[in-house]
Amino acid sequence: MLQLKKNIVITILSIFLVFISCSKNNDVSINNQLELIASYKTNVSEPSGLAINSTGTVLYTVSDNTNKIYKLSTAGNILQTFNYIGNDLEGVSLFTDTKLLLAEERTKEIVEYDMSTSSYQKHKIEYENNDENSGIEGVSYNANDNSIFILNEKNPGLLMRLRSNYSIISTYKLNFASDYSGIFYESSSNNLWIVSDQNKTINKCNLVGELIESYPISVTKAEGITVTNDKIYIVSDLDSKLYIFKKPIE
């Protein structure tokens, strides 16, 4: 009888260990909430999209309310408003020292905007989506190979990689969130950071949109993300605030 009980216990423990092992192998890592360092109110109405300069001292955002471009301090103060009025601005990325890339959602255009001259060029992105109000939601430039990443928000959720002439290299379906509202390419890790406002998550992905890690955040309508060596910046469209999180150690 004693031996039978021992065998039963061993069997139960074995099954439990197998279950734990399978769970670890099959599930993407879902981490605890990130540490919030600071949050600041900004005078930008409905900020959507976020970029940072190479020294990490200046931010850029766009408003889908005013359809203007803003230069911000890292505490969310407006330093400059640029002379450009968009159609439905939803994303921004640093392109060169003097140029930004802007995402126009409804017209499905990427705009090359020169901050020094206020001149710009528009580039139509030819792809199909099911709702003009769920179009291009984010843009990020990869200086390592001169490619450009853009997001289609939903219906369907798509990650697209563009050539320098704005033609599409490849398209990847995204399936780890209900929507995709902002994107940032991190050159140091060669990964993408994608924020979802509906899921309230910050997501680290590889360059084909496969999820590596997901971090829940308590931010409503997060619609822009940019990342430095030690910080993650997020803007909220709803409450017009800039949130700064501690970047997790890799």
C-alpha positions as CSV (number, residue, x, y, z in Angstrom):
1,M,0.0,0.0,0.0
2,L,2.8,2.4,0.9
3,Q,4.6,1.7,-2.4
4,L,1.3,2.4,-4.3
5,K,0.9,5.8,-2.6
6,K,4.5,6.6,-3.5
7,N,3.9,5.7,-7.1
8,I,0.8,7.9,-7.2
9,V,2.6,10.9,-5.8
10,I,5.5,10.4,-8.3
11,T,3.0,10.2,-11.2
12,I,1.2,13.4,-10.1
13,L,4.5,15.3,-9.7
14,S,5.7,14.1,-13.1
15,I,2.4,15.3,-14.8
16,F,2.7,18.7,-13.0
17,L,6.3,19.2,-14.1
18,V,5.5,18.3,-17.7
19,F,2.6,20.8,-17.7
20,I,4.8,23.6,-16.3
21,S,7.5,22.8,-18.9
22,C,5.0,22.9,-21.8
23,S,3.5,26.2,-20.5
24,K,6.9,27.8,-20.5
25,N,7.8,26.6,-23.9
26,N,4.5,27.6,-25.6
27,D,3.6,30.9,-24.0
28,V,5.0,34.3,-24.9
29,S,6.4,36.0,-21.8
30,I,3.8,38.3,-20.2
31,N,5.6,40.5,-17.7
32,N,4.5,42.6,-14.8
33,Q,3.6,46.2,-15.3
34,L,6.5,48.5,-16.1
35,E,7.8,50.9,-13.5
36,L,6.3,54.4,-14.2
37,I,9.1,57.0,-13.7
38,A,7.0,60.2,-14.4
39,S,4.0,61.6,-16.2
40,Y,3.5,65.1,-17.6
41,K,0.5,67.0,-18.9
42,T,1.2,68.4,-22.4
43,N,-0.7,71.2,-24.2
44,V,-0.9,69.1,-27.4
45,S,-4.5,68.1,-28.0
46,E,-4.9,64.4,-28.8
47,P,-1.2,63.5,-29.3
48,S,-0.8,60.5,-31.6
49,G,2.7,59.2,-32.5
50,L,6.0,59.9,-30.9
51,A,9.6,60.2,-31.9
52,I,12.9,61.2,-30.3
53,N,16.1,62.8,-31.5
54,S,19.4,60.9,-31.6
55,T,20.6,62.4,-28.3
56,G,17.4,61.6,-26.4
57,T,16.8,65.3,-25.5
58,V,13.9,66.3,-27.8
59,L,10.6,64.6,-28.6
60,Y,8.3,65.0,-31.6
61,T,4.6,64.3,-31.7
62,V,1.6,65.0,-34.0
63,S,-2.0,65.7,-33.1
64,D,-5.0,64.0,-34.8
65,N,-7.1,67.0,-33.5
66,T,-5.1,70.0,-34.8
67,N,-3.2,67.9,-37.5
68,K,0.0,69.8,-36.6
69,I,3.5,68.7,-35.7
70,Y,5.0,69.6,-32.3
71,K,8.5,69.6,-30.9
72,L,8.5,68.8,-27.2
73,S,10.9,68.7,-24.2
74,T,11.2,65.3,-22.5
75,A,8.8,66.8,-19.9
76,G,6.1,67.4,-22.5
77,N,6.5,71.1,-22.9
78,I,5.9,72.5,-26.4
79,L,9.1,73.9,-27.8
80,Q,8.0,74.5,-31.4
81,T,4.9,74.1,-33.6
82,F,5.8,73.4,-37.2
83,N,4.2,75.0,-40.3
84,Y,2.3,72.0,-41.6
85,I,-1.4,71.0,-41.5
86,G,-2.1,67.3,-42.2
87,N,-5.3,65.5,-43.2
88,D,-5.4,62.9,-40.4
89,L,-1.9,62.7,-38.7
90,E,-1.4,59.6,-36.7
91,G,2.3,58.8,-36.6
92,V,5.8,60.4,-36.7
93,S,9.4,59.2,-36.9
94,L,12.8,60.9,-37.1
95,F,14.1,60.4,-40.6
96,T,17.3,62.6,-40.8
97,D,18.6,65.4,-38.5
98,T,16.3,67.8,-40.3
99,K,13.5,65.6,-41.6
100,L,10.5,63.7,-40.1
101,L,8.3,61.0,-41.6
102,L,4.6,61.5,-40.9
103,A,1.7,59.0,-41.2
104,E,-1.6,60.2,-42.8
105,E,-4.2,57.6,-41.8
106,R,-7.1,58.3,-44.1
107,T,-5.2,59.0,-47.3
108,K,-2.7,56.2,-46.6
109,E,0.3,58.5,-47.2
110,I,3.7,58.8,-45.7
111,V,4.9,62.4,-45.7
112,E,8.6,63.4,-45.8
113,Y,8.6,66.7,-43.9
114,D,11.7,69.0,-43.8
115,M,11.7,70.9,-40.5
116,S,14.3,73.4,-41.8
117,T,12.4,74.6,-44.9
118,S,8.8,73.5,-44.1
119,S,8.8,71.7,-47.5
120,Y,7.3,68.2,-47.8
121,Q,6.7,65.3,-50.2
122,K,3.8,62.9,-50.0
123,H,4.0,59.2,-50.9
124,K,0.9,57.1,-51.3
125,I,1.2,53.5,-49.9
126,E,-0.7,51.1,-52.1
127,Y,-2.4,48.4,-50.0
128,E,-5.9,47.3,-49.1
129,N,-7.6,47.8,-45.8
130,N,-11.3,47.6,-44.8
131,D,-11.8,50.9,-43.0
132,E,-10.3,54.3,-43.9
133,N,-10.5,55.2,-40.2
134,S,-8.3,52.2,-39.3
135,G,-5.5,52.8,-41.7
136,I,-1.8,53.8,-41.2
137,E,-1.4,54.4,-37.5
138,G,2.4,54.4,-37.0
139,V,5.7,54.9,-38.8
140,S,9.3,54.2,-37.9
141,Y,12.5,54.6,-39.8
142,N,15.3,51.9,-39.8
143,A,18.6,53.7,-40.5
144,N,20.5,50.4,-40.5
145,D,19.1,49.5,-44.0
146,N,17.1,52.6,-45.0
147,S,13.8,50.7,-44.7
148,I,10.6,52.1,-43.2
149,F,8.1,50.2,-40.9
150,I,4.4,51.2,-40.9
151,L,1.4,49.9,-39.1
152,N,-2.2,49.4,-40.3
153,E,-4.2,49.8,-37.1
154,K,-6.8,47.0,-37.5
155,N,-9.2,45.3,-40.0
156,P,-6.6,43.9,-40.6
157,G,-3.7,44.6,-38.2
158,L,-0.6,44.7,-40.5
159,L,3.1,45.4,-40.2
160,M,4.5,46.6,-43.5
161,R,8.2,47.2,-44.4
162,L,8.9,49.7,-47.1
163,R,11.8,50.5,-49.4
164,S,13.4,53.9,-49.4
165,N,11.2,54.7,-52.5
166,Y,8.1,53.8,-50.4
167,S,7.2,50.7,-52.2
168,I,6.3,47.7,-50.0
169,I,8.9,45.1,-49.4
170,S,6.8,42.8,-47.3
171,T,3.6,42.6,-45.3
172,Y,3.0,40.7,-42.1
173,K,-0.3,40.0,-40.4
174,L,-0.3,40.9,-36.6
175,N,-2.4,38.8,-34.2
176,F,-1.2,39.6,-30.7
177,A,-3.5,42.5,-30.0
178,S,-6.9,44.0,-30.9
179,D,-5.3,47.1,-32.5
180,Y,-1.8,48.6,-33.1
181,S,-1.5,52.3,-32.4
182,G,2.2,53.1,-32.4
183,I,5.6,51.7,-33.5
184,F,9.3,52.3,-32.8
185,Y,12.3,50.6,-34.4
186,E,15.2,50.1,-31.9
187,S,18.5,49.9,-33.7
188,S,20.5,48.7,-30.8
189,S,18.4,45.5,-30.4
190,N,17.1,45.3,-34.0
191,N,13.6,44.9,-32.6
192,L,10.3,46.7,-32.9
193,W,8.3,48.2,-30.0
194,I,4.5,48.3,-30.8
195,V,1.9,49.8,-28.5
196,S,-1.8,48.8,-28.4
197,D,-4.3,51.2,-27.0
198,Q,-7.2,48.7,-26.8
199,N,-5.1,46.1,-25.1
200,K,-3.2,48.6,-23.0
201,T,0.1,46.8,-23.7
202,I,3.7,47.7,-24.9
203,N,4.9,44.8,-27.1
204,K,8.5,44.0,-28.1
205,C,8.5,42.2,-31.5
206,N,11.0,41.0,-34.1
207,L,11.1,42.5,-37.5
208,V,8.4,40.2,-38.9
209,G,5.9,41.2,-36.1
210,E,6.3,38.1,-34.0
211,L,5.8,38.9,-30.3
212,I,8.8,38.5,-28.0
213,E,7.5,40.1,-24.8
214,S,4.4,42.0,-23.7
215,Y,4.1,44.5,-20.9
216,P,0.7,45.7,-19.6
217,I,0.4,49.5,-18.9
218,S,-2.3,51.6,-17.1
219,V,-2.5,54.2,-19.9
220,T,-5.8,54.9,-21.7
221,K,-5.6,55.5,-25.5
222,A,-1.8,55.1,-25.8
223,E,-1.1,56.1,-29.3
224,G,2.6,56.8,-29.6
225,I,5.8,55.1,-28.4
226,T,9.6,55.8,-28.5
227,V,12.4,54.1,-26.7
228,T,15.9,55.0,-25.5
229,N,18.5,52.9,-23.7
230,D,16.8,53.1,-20.4
231,K,13.3,54.7,-20.9
232,I,10.1,54.1,-22.8
233,Y,8.0,57.2,-23.7
234,I,4.3,56.9,-24.3
235,V,1.7,59.6,-25.3
236,S,-2.0,59.3,-24.4
237,D,-4.4,60.6,-27.0
238,L,-7.3,60.8,-24.5
239,D,-5.7,62.7,-21.5
240,S,-2.9,64.5,-23.5
241,K,-0.2,63.2,-21.2
242,L,3.4,62.0,-21.7
243,Y,4.3,58.9,-19.7
244,I,7.8,57.7,-19.0
245,F,8.5,54.1,-18.0
246,K,11.7,52.4,-17.0
247,K,12.8,50.2,-19.8
248,P,13.2,46.6,-18.7
249,I,16.7,45.1,-18.5
250,E,17.2,42.7,-21.3
